[in-house]
């Protein structure tokens, strides 16, 4: 069973690559999967949990990015990230 960010992946699922955009899972095996992106491009082989060559590049949808300003302190950004994660958790439970 292949997992991506805590959810089971199945052939036919849509995923998102940070560089190639949206793709479809075509094949799964223990610890990996093949994802097809554009017609004519060879399927991309993905390691466990969305990594390729040690870099996380596959997600269920485009990830959100919080861009810090120069004056932002890491502790402030940590608090913002924790609040956003709490809101997301509440939203998931309400579905």
Secondary structure, DSSP 8 states (H G I E B T S, - for coil): --EETTEE--TT-EEEETTTEEEEEEEEETTEEEEE-STTS--EEEEGGGEETTEE-EESS--------TT--HHHHHHHHHHHHHHHHHHHHH-
